[in-house]
């Protein structure tokens, strides 16, 4: 009711009045004003809004959802379904157009999850530790390079100088690879 009262006040009233007493009277008609009760419902509403915003952000991350779902299924012993979710995550990742640091980080997470799954299944044969290492390295290097571009741009517009010792090593590594 608090959200509805605030929404009505902001969107329908010609002169919105968000005074605490006015809002309380709309939420609890006929009840005497209680500051503590209003604070409680404001706190509950804020928590609901935060959860909604986080869920909205998470809804845009299909690959992360697949990985999290696979992990949850695996914890519950539903290995067949967990494996299917990993395959779907891999398919979603393959369809992505961009090959940026986020792409490689998600490939790292997927490889890490596949490796963990294989270890838990006690499967014999070769385990692909190399892919995990390579994807994490590529993601990290791509982030360092992207961040360095931002630092150079900032440095060119200000007098502040940034120490980028790691950038030199990364550039040498990229040039020799």
N, C-alpha and C positions, 0 to 999 in steps of 0.2 A: 504494500500500500504506500510505503514511503516513496518508492520510485515513481509510482503512478501520480502521486501528489506533486512531486517535483516536476515531472514531465508535463502535467497539466498546467502548472504554474508558469513554466518556461515557454511552453508552446501555444497555450490558449489564452492566457491572460494578457490584456493590453498593457497593464502595468505589473509585471511579475513581482511578487512579494515573497522572498525566500527567508523571511524572518522565522526564527526557530519556533516561536509560539504559534505563528500562522500555520506552518507546516505541521506541527504537532496536532493542532486542532483539526486539520484535514485528515490526518492519519488516525487519530483517536477522537472522533467527534464526541463532545460532551464530557470528556475526561479532563481533570485538572492537569495543567502543564507539569511534566516531570522531566527535568533536564537529563537525569541519568538514563531514563527509559529511551529518550530520543537518541542519546549517544550510543546506546546498545544497538538500536535498529540501524543507525547510521553505520556503525561498525560492521554489522551483518551485511548490509547492502554493499558496502565497500568491498568486503570479501567476495561476494557474489560477482561483482563487476570485475574484480581482478581475475577471478577464475574464468569468467567469460572471455576476457581479453587474452588470457593465456591459451585457452582452448581454441580461440579463433586463430591465433598464430600457429598453433600446433596443427590445425586442420589443413594448413597450406603446405605441410611438410609430409607428403605421402610416403617418401622413402623412409624417413625417420619413424613414421608410424608402423611401417612394415617391420623394421628392425626391432622396435620395441615390442610389437605383438609377437614376433618370433621368440624373443627373449622370454616373454611372459609365458608363452606356450611351452617352451622348453623347461622352464622352472616347474611347470605343472606336469611334466612327464608326457606331454603331447607332442612327441618328437616328429611324427608324420606331418602334423599341421605346422609345426615350427619350420620344418624343412621347406614346406610349400611357401610359407611367408618369405623365407630367405630367397627362394627362386623368384617370387614376385618382386621383391625389392631389387634384385639384380636386373630383372627385365625393365623396371621403371628407371633404374639408373642408366641402362643402355640407351633408353629413348631420349635422355636429356641431350639438348643441343650444345650446351656450354660445357667446356672442359676446364673449369676454373678450380680454385683451391677447394671450394665447397664440394665440387664433384669428386675430387681426389680424396678429400676427407671422408666422404660418404663411402667411397670404394674401400678406404682403409677400414671403416667401421664394419662394412659388409664382410671384408676378408677376415677381420678379427672375429666376427660373429661365426663365420663358417669354420674358422680354425678352432674356436672354443667348442663349437658343436661337435666337430670331428674328435677333439680330445675327450669330450664327455662320452662319445659313443665308443671310445677305445678302438677306433678303426686303425688297422695296420696300414702300412704304406707310407708314402711321403706326405708330410704335412707342409703346406705352403707358407712357411714363416717369411720367406723372401717377399711375397706379394704384400703382406702386411707392412713390412718395413719400407718397401718402395713407395707404397701409396701414402703412408704417413710422411715420408721424406718429401715427396712431391708436393703434398698439400702444404707442408710447413714452408718449403722454399717459395712456393707461389704466394703464400701470405706475406712472407718477408719481402719479396719483390714488390708486391702491391703496396704494402705499408711504406716501403722505402720511396716509392713514387710520391706518395702523399707527403712524406717528410721533405723530399726535395722541393716539391711545390711550395710547401709552407716556408721552407728555408729561403727560397727565392723571393718570397714576399715579405720576409721579416729579417731582422738581424740576428735571430737566434740560430745557433749552430748545434746540430744534433750529432752525437757520437754513434757511428754505425759500424762498429768493428765487425760484427757478424756479417754485414752485407758484403764486405770484401771477401770473406771466406766463401760465402754463398756464390758470389759471382765467379770466383775461381773454380768452384766445383761445377757450376753450370757450363763454363767454358770448356772444361776438360771432359765433361760427360758426353 
